[in-house]
Amino acid sequence: MTSRFALLLSACLLASCTTVATKKRPPYKPTPVTTTTKKPKSMAGMTAGRPPEQIQSETLTLPEPPKTEDALEYLRVLVNKSVQSPTKAEQDANRLHAIDIVENKLNEDQLEDVADSSDFGFLRAHAMYRLGELALDRKDTSAAKKYFAAVEDFVPGTDQAIRAQEMIQQLDASKNVHTETVGVVLPLSGRNAPVGQRALRGLEMGLGLHIPGSGFKLAVMDSEGNPDSARRGVERLVKEDNVIAIVGSLLSKTAPAVAAKSDELGVPTVALSQRSGLTEIGPTVFRNSLTSGMQVRALVRTAMDDLGMKKFAVLYPNDAYGVEFANIFWDEVLARGGQITAVQNYSTKETDFRLVIQRLVGTYFGEARQDEFNLRMKELQHSDKKRSVRQSNLENILPPITDFDAIFIPDSVKAMGQISAMLSYNDVKNVKLMGTNLWNTKDVARRAGNFSNNLLFVDSLTPTAQDKSRFVAEYKSLYNEDPSLIEVQAYDAGLILRQLIVAGADSREELTQKLSQLSRFPGALGPLSMNAEREIERPVTALTIEKGEVIPFKSGVK
């Protein structure tokens, strides 16, 4: 059984999130840097040693830091050495070391001193540029523009001056806002294009573009599923289209790029991705997506409060999705006073779950139950009861240990079907299978087999909600098909922005404030509210199967 430590370690290795640092750096304490010749490394089948005609590289020693540990005094020494050192290699080494200190090690007060003093020569422009970046982190655009303009004046025509000029252009563009123009960054080409097109449909309907005279405009950028393309798309939406807000992105690898660039430019963005940690990037980043946390909270609440369950097993795929859900589920169960009594992971390429299930229910390591095995063997040998070939197999002598009320399986409905078949084969009975919104499909009952009446999963898009939704009916009339949750969430994002803008949020700052205060907004499937983490809390319904059909779970019915 997989330990809690291993599960958490896997999560740390697989999960990633993007954050933006805004704190001041601590004062720099310099240390000498010496470039030396490295020993050759050994390779497979070879012994490390002196290779033929080895060329000795020149050793470059940077100046020792002063005993006072004064970073500015040390920088003065480096500036002098960058001119006075006897060789160009030494001059360049001192110059690059000095630039690295200015760009990465100094706090704001030290940067101001460098920018203001002629003692620091070429470093002054680097200090001014860094001060401009720090001002942007604080959202002080006027100060940032002042510093970038100083760089242009101090070193005109240089690459650094060109970068400063580009930053000024971005800041100027960010002041020009077309109130009724919304931007979107979606994967509209490549293998994710179908998903991007569906989201685009929903967003267009949310902004009312299918209604003549809506007054709103949608500026569209194709991320191509690439973070750099997504980042450039945000810049163009701000510079050229002067959008008031940006919706996107769907993909976990492009969503941080869209969020970070939008926040840097002071543009509110509503992400549609489930990527964890997105809203931590900055105060203008919001998210409208059915997240793992929302699903797990509703699922565990139903299992423990309505069904009285206390003990759970977790069977999860060893990928980012499975690990994230497994960890959140574990934490939520413990927080509610429940227990996790069995845990087992499996490869995403797994198709035969026989050994996986045996490990989960304690029949794989037979030596640990040797006394019980011997006793049951004696009973079977002296029994006159007719047994099937499978029952006579030594692998099936020991009964499964099911010290749990339900098994949580955060995986596709296809994987759940394979697992349920193997659970039945291993005589696992009288437990529920719990899953995510991936199970909300038409063939879930068929795939579940003997467990079809023992499923519990969650989703926002439920049969009841669809029947009552005006958006769903309108979408079906326009496109002759049912919308998925992707279209619904994109529609809600567009509708929220449209109604807030119409109600008077005519600047990016005011729109950001109104988004933060969103409460009980009438979305396509129910009321939507913004929580303290700038996540839109979506309606989540527990679902089960009755007579082969997906229906809402009825509280009090076990």
N, C-alpha and C positions, 0 to 999 in steps of 0.2 A: 504494500500500500504506500502510495506516495506520501511523503511527509509534508507538513505545512511549510517547512523551510524550503524544500525543493520547489514547491509551487510558487512561493513568493520570489525565489531566485529566478525562476523562469519568467515571471512577470517583469522583473527588473530588466532582464536581458532583452525581452521582446518589445516592451512598451517604450515609447518615446514621446516627448512633448517639447514644445518650443516655448521659451520664455524670453522676455526682454528685460535686461538689467537696467535699473535706473538709479541705483545707489552710487554714491561717490566712491572712488577707489581709495584705499588707505594710502598713506604716504609711502613713497617708494624707498626701500632700503637696497642700495645697489650691491651686486655681487660681481666679481670678475668673471669674464667669459673667455675661455681659451680654446682655440681650434687646434686639434691634434690629429695625428695619423692613427686610425683605428687598426686593431689587429684583424687579420683576415679570419672570417668565420669558416668553420668546417661544414662541409656538405655531405649528403648521404653517400657513403662509399669512398669518401676522400678525407684525408687528414689535413687539418689546418696547418699552414706553414707559410714560408716565404714563397710567393708565386714567382715564376720566372720574370726577370727584368722588372721587378717591382719599382715603382717610382715613388720616392718619398715626397709628400706634400709639404709645403712651407708651413711652419708653425706661426700663427698670428696670435700675439698676446695683447689683449686690451689693457688699458691702464688700470692700476689698482684703485679701488674706491677709496676716497679720503676717510681718515679715521673719524671725522665728525659725522659720518653717514648722512651728509647733506646731499640730497639728490641733485639740487641745482648746481652745487659746486662740482659734483661729478660730471654733470652735463657740460659745464664750461670746459673741463679738461678734455672731454670727448670732442667738443667742437674744435678746440685748438689742435688736437691730434689728427682730426680729419683733414687738416690743412698742412700740418707740420711733419707728419710721419714720413719717413724716408722713402717708402714705396707706396704705389697706388693701391696695392692690395690692403695694406694696413690702413690707409686713409679711408677706403671704402668700408672696411670692417668697423672702424670707429663711427663712421657716419650712420651706417645701418643700425648699429647698436643704440646710438643716440635717438634715432627716429623711433625705434621700437619702445624705448622708455617713455618718450613723449606720448605716443599713440596708445600705449597699453598700461602704463604704470603710475602716472601722475594723477593727483586729485585736482579739483577745479582751481583751488588757490594757487597751486604750483604751476598749472597751465597758464593762468593769468600772468604770473611773474615771467614765465618764458616768453609769452606773446608780447609783453610790454618792454622787454629789455633787449638792447642791441648786442649784448654779450652773447646771445644765443644764435645769432646769424640765421642760417637756413632753417633752424628748428622753429622759428617764430611762426612761419606759415603752417607748419604741422600742428602747433599748439592752437592756433586760431581755428583751424578746421575741426580739431577735436572738441573745442569749446562749442562750436556750432552744433556738433552731433549731440553733445550733452544737453544743450538747450532744446533740441528737438525731442529728446527723451522726456523733458519736463513739459513738453507742449508749448514752450515759449518761442513761438515762431518769429516774433520781432527780434529777439536777441539772436536767434539762429541766423536770421538773414543778415544781421549786422556783422557777425563773425565771418560768414561766407563772403560777404562783400569785401571785408578786410583782406581775405586771402587773395581775391581777384586783384586788389590794388597793390598788394605787397609783392606778388610773383606773377605778373600778367603774362599770359601766353603759355604758361606751364600746364602740364597735365593736371596738377593740383588745382590750378585756377579754373580749368575747364570743368572739373568735377564740382567745384564750388558754384560755378555759374549754373550748372544743371540743377543743383539743390535750390538755388534761388528761383529758378524757373518753376520748379515743382511747388515751392512755397507760394509764388505768385498765382499759379494755377489753382492752388487749393482755396484761394480767396474767392475765385469766380465760381459761383454755384448756379446751375440751372435747377430750380426747385423741383420741377416735375420730371427730371431725367434721372432714372435709376440705372445703375450699371450691373452687369452680371458676368461672372467668370465661370465657365463650364467646359467640360471636355466634349467638344462638338465634332471632333475627328478622332480617328483611332478606334481601338476596341471598346472604349467606354462611351462612344458617341451615342448609342441608343439610350443610355441612361441620361446623358446630358440633354438630349432632345426632349425626353419626357419631362425633365425638370423645367426646361424652357417653356414648354406648353403650360404647365401649372403656373409659372411666374407671370406669363403673359396674361392669363386669365385673372390672376390676383390683382394685377395693375389695371385691369379693365380694358386691355388693348383690343379685345374682341368686340367691344362696344363702341359704336361710332361716336366720336367727339369726347373720348375719355380725357384727352388733354395730356396724358402721360406718354413718355417716350422711354424705350428700353434700349440702352447701349450694350451691345453684346461683344464679348471677347472669348475666343477659343483658347483654353489653357493647353490643349493638345495633351493633357495628362502630364505636363512637365512643369515643375515648380518655377523655373526661370521664365518660361512663357507666361505663366500665371502672374508672376510679379510684374513683368513688363505690361501685361494686360491691365493691371490695376493702375500703373502709371499713365497709360494712355487714356483710361477712363476718366482720370482726374484732370490731366493736362488738356486733353482735346475735347472731351465730352462734358467736363465740369459737372459730373454726377453728384447728387446729394447723398447717395448711399450706394453700397455694393452688396449684391447677394452672391454667395459662393464661398467656398467651392465644395463639390460633392466628395472628391477623392481625398483620402487621408494624406497622400503625399503632396498634394497641391494646396490643401486647406491652410496649413500654417503659413505658407508663402503669401497667400491672399490676405490672411488676417494680419500678418506682421506689416506688410507694405501699406495696407489700408490704415492701420493704426498709426503708422509713422507719418502718414499724410493727414491724419485727423479726420478720416472719413469713416462713419459708422458702417459696419459690415455685418450681415446676417449669414452665418455659415450654415450649410446644410449637411455637413459631414459629421459622422459619429466619432471622429478622431478625438481622443481624450486630451485634455489640457488646453484646448483651443482658446477658451475665454480668458485663460491666464495670460495670454500674450499682451493684452492691453485693455484699457477701459472702454474703447470703442468697439470691441469685438463681442458680438452676440451669437447665439446659436439656436436654430430651430430644427431639432432632430430628435427622434425617439432614441435616447441614449441607453447604454447598458445599465446605468444606474437606475433610470426610470423603470425599465422593465423588471429588473431584479427586485426592486422595492415592492412593486405591485405583486409580483409572483410570490415572494416570501410572505408578504402580508396575508395573501389569500390562503396559502398553505398552512400557516401557523395560526392565524386568527379565525379563519372560517372552517378549516378542516382539522384543526387541533394537532397538527403534526409537530414533532419535536426533533426527530432524528433524520438526517439526510446523508445520502451518498452523492459524490460528484464524479462524473465521468466526462472528461473533456478532451477535445483535440489539442495537440501541442502546437498551436499557432496563436497569433496575437489576439484573435477574436475569442478563442476558447479560454486562454489564460486570463484575459481581462474579465470575462464574465465569471469564471470560476472564483477568482479572488474577491470580486464584489459580492458574489453569492455567499461565500464563506463568511465575509465580514458582516453581512446583513443578518445571517442566521445567528451568529454569535451575539450580535448586538441585541437581538430579540430573545436571547436566552435559550436558543436551540443548540444542537450538537451536530458536528460533521463526523460521522462514524466510519466512513470509507471514502477513499479518493483514489482515482486511477486515471492516468492520461493515456493517449494513444497517438500514433502517427496520423497525419492528415491523409496519408496514402493507404491507410488500413482498410481492408475489405473483409477480412475474416476476423471477427471479434471474439472467437472462441477463447483464446488465451487471455485476452483483455478482460472478459467477463469472469473467467476463472480466478484471475488475480483479485478482481473486485470483491467476489463473494467467498474467497478463502479456500477454494478447492484446487488451486494450482500448486501450492506448496504443501503437498500431502504429508511430508515428514513432520510438519508442525502439528499434525493431528493424528499421529501414528496410532495412539491407543484407541481413538475413536474408529479409525480405519480397521484395525484388527477386530474390534468388537463387532462392527457391522459385517465384516467378512464372515465371521462365525455365524451370525444370525442368518445371513443369506444362504450359507452352506447347509444349514439345518432346516431351512424353510422349504415347504412343499409348494409354495406359491409360484406360479408360472411367471417368468420374467422375460421381457423383450431383450433383443440383442443389445440395445443401447444400455438397458439397465444392468446387463451382465458385464458391461465394459468396466474395467477397473477404474477408469477415469471418472466414472459416475457413481462410485460407491459412496463417497462423502456427500452429504446434502449441502446446499449453499447456505452460507451465513448471511442472513438479511437483517442485520441489526439497524434497519432504517425504514422510514415510512415512504420515502420517495427517492428517485434518482434524478439529479439535475444534469441534463445533457445539452450544453450550449453548442449545437451543431445543426446542420441541415436536416430536413425531413428525410432525405435519402439515408443519411448516416443513422438517424434514429430508427428507421425501418430495419436496417441491418442489425443494429444493437438489440432491438426488441425481439427479433427472431432468435438471436443467440441467448437472450435472457430466458425465453420460453424453453429452448433446448436444454438449458441448465437448471430447469425447474424453479426459476425465480418467479414467485407469485405474490399477489396481494400487496404490490407496491405501485405507486403512481410514477409516471415519467413526466418530468417537468422540463419545459423548453422555452425558447425565445420566440419572437415574431417570425422567425424563419419557418416555423411549423404551420403558419396560417396559410395553408394551401388546400386546394380542392381534393388532393389525393392523400391527405394526412391520415385519414381513417384506414384506408387500404394498406398503407405502408406500416401502420402501427400493429397490424395483425391482432394477436391475442390481447394487446394492451390498448386497443382502440377505445375502450370505455374507461381507461385509467390514464388519460392524458390531461395535463394542465399546462397551458402556455398563455402568453399575453400578446396584445397588439393594440394599436390605436385604430386601425382599419378593421372594423367588425361588421358583420352583416346588419346589425341593428343600426349602427352609426351610418352606414352607407345608405340604407333605406330612407333615413331622415335627412340626409345631406342634400342641400340645394346644389352645391358645387358638383357632387357626384352625378346628379341628374343632368346638369348643364354640360358637364364634360362628356358624358355618354352621348348626348345629342349632337355635340360638335365633332367627336372623333369616333363614335360608334364602338366604343370599348370602355371597360371599367378603368378608372385611374388606380395607380398603385400609391403606396405611401409617399413615394418620391414626389409625384405630382401634387399630392395633398399638402406636403410640407412646403414646397415651392410656392404653391398658391397662397398658403397662409402668410408666408414671408412677404409676398407682393401685396396682399390685402392689408396687412398691418402697416406697411410703409405708405401705401396710398391713403389710407384713412387718417394716419397721423399727419401727413403732409397737408391733406385737405383741411384738417382741423387747425392748421396754423403753424406746424413745425416747419418753418421755411429756411432754416439754417442747419448745418451739420451738427452744431453744438446743441441746438434745441431738439433736433431729432434724436440725438444720442440720449438726452435727458428723458424724453418721452418714451423711448424704448425701455429705458431702465425702470420706468414707472408702470409698465404695461400690466394690467390686471383685468381678469375676466373678459378678455377680448373674445368676441364670438367668431371662432375659427370654423373651418369646414366640418370638423367632426366634434366640436365641443369647445368649451371655454379654454382660453390660453392665458397664462400669467408668467411674468418674468420673475425668476428667483434671484437670490443675492449673488449667485455666480454668473448672472446674465445668461442663464439657460431658460428657454421657454418651456415651461412644464406642460407637456402634452397630455391629453386624456389617455389613460391606459386601462384596458379592460381584460380581465381574466377570461380565458376561453377553454372550452372542453368539447367533447364529441358526444352527440346524442343521435342515435339512429343513423349513424354515418355522416352527419352534418355538423359543421362547426357552429356552436352556439355560445352565447355568453354564459359563464359559470354563474349558477344561482347560489347565493350565499345561504348557508345552512343545510345544503344538500350534499351529503357525502357519498 
